[in-house]
């Protein structure tokens, strides 16, 4: 009742797309300055939001996209633009201003979606669910999704130790580096969406 090939394939795909090591500096940058308890709660909330979004699209993703007349490339481009706005804030230091961010739950946007539950992860899950054969295939797919989110939570939960080591100056450096990485991810996502539009034309 379990297909290890399906599990391994989807888990590795999601690991590359959702990138737990790469999300660590972005998580630290977006949650810096908040109490440790709040940061831990945000890590949990971000994973729950990502899992909720992934689960919904895994169950009825294609129907949702068809009903809204939204193509996968359009979803990729929109997600890329949203990420680019967040990246620019990180690069310009706007997220360093407590007044602007203290009441904003970054665990929902951009962490939960579109950083974790982005177009790439959503599309991968939709395809995996559609291709899964029988109960064994479905169980393997959902086990891979759950395992990936457990890894994400552990990574973000224990990345908070890094903040205590690098102090405020290190957080600023991490914030700028996260902004650079996030902007590159965003631009690449937009390029991929545009290429799919051109190839499909």
ChimeraX attribute file (.defattr): number of C-alpha atoms within 10 A of each C-alpha:
attribute: neighborCount
match mode: 1-to-1
recipient: residues
	/A:1	10
	/A:2	14
	/A:3	16
	/A:4	14
	/A:5	12
	/A:6	21
	/A:7	22
	/A:8	15
	/A:9	15
	/A:10	24
	/A:11	22
	/A:12	14
	/A:13	18
	/A:14	23
	/A:15	19
	/A:16	14
	/A:17	18
	/A:18	21
	/A:19	16
	/A:20	20
	/A:21	14
	/A:22	15
	/A:23	21
	/A:24	20
	/A:25	26
	/A:26	25
	/A:27	27
	/A:28	22
	/A:29	24
	/A:30	23
	/A:31	23
	/A:32	20
	/A:33	18
	/A:34	13
	/A:35	10
	/A:36	15
	/A:37	9
	/A:38	13
	/A:39	21
	/A:40	19
	/A:41	13
	/A:42	23
	/A:43	27
	/A:44	21
	/A:45	19
	/A:46	29
	/A:47	26
	/A:48	18
	/A:49	19
	/A:50	25
	/A:51	22
	/A:52	14
	/A:53	19
	/A:54	24
	/A:55	19
	/A:56	13
	/A:57	21
	/A:58	23
	/A:59	14
	/A:60	12
	/A:61	20
	/A:62	17
	/A:63	11
	/A:64	13
	/A:65	14
	/A:66	10
	/A:67	9
	/A:68	8
	/A:69	10
	/A:70	12
	/A:71	13
	/A:72	18
	/A:73	21
	/A:74	17
	/A:75	19
	/A:76	24
	/A:77	21
	/A:78	18
	/A:79	23
	/A:80	27
	/A:81	16
	/A:82	16
	/A:83	27
	/A:84	22
	/A:85	14
	/A:86	19
	/A:87	25
	/A:88	17
	/A:89	15
	/A:90	25
	/A:91	19
	/A:92	12
	/A:93	14
	/A:94	13
	/A:95	20
	/A:96	18
	/A:97	10
	/A:98	13
	/A:99	9
	/A:100	10
	/A:101	16
	/A:102	13
	/A:103	8
	/A:104	11
	/A:105	16
	/A:106	19
	/A:107	23
	/A:108	19
	/A:109	17
	/A:110	21
	/A:111	25
	/A:112	24
	/A:113	23
	/A:114	23
	/A:115	28
	/A:116	28
	/A:117	27
	/A:118	24
	/A:119	25
	/A:120	21
	/A:121	23
	/A:122	24
	/A:123	19
	/A:124	16
	/A:125	25
	/A:126	19
	/A:127	14
	/A:128	21
	/A:129	20
	/A:130	13
	/A:131	13
	/A:132	16
	/A:133	13
	/A:134	9
	/A:135	12
	/A:136	14
	/A:137	22
	/A:138	21
	/A:139	19
	/A:140	25
	/A:141	28
	/A:142	19
	/A:143	17
	/A:144	24
	/A:145	22
	/A:146	15
	/A:147	14
	/A:148	22
	/A:149	23
	/A:150	15
	/A:151	14
	/A:152	24
	/A:153	21
	/A:154	14
	/A:155	18
	/A:156	25
	/A:157	19
	/A:158	12
	/A:159	19
	/A:160	20
	/A:161	12
	/A:162	14
	/A:163	18
	/A:164	11
	/A:165	10
	/A:166	13
	/A:167	10
	/A:168	13
	/A:169	9
	/A:170	15
	/A:171	22
	/A:172	19
	/A:173	15
	/A:174	21
	/A:175	27
	/A:176	22
	/A:177	18
	/A:178	24
	/A:179	26
	/A:180	17
	/A:181	16
	/A:182	26
	/A:183	22
	/A:184	16
	/A:185	17
	/A:186	25
	/A:187	16
	/A:188	15
	/A:189	25
	/A:190	23
	/A:191	16
	/A:192	16
	/A:193	23
	/A:194	16
	/A:195	13
	/A:196	15
	/A:197	14
	/A:198	10
	/A:199	8
	/A:200	8
	/A:201	6
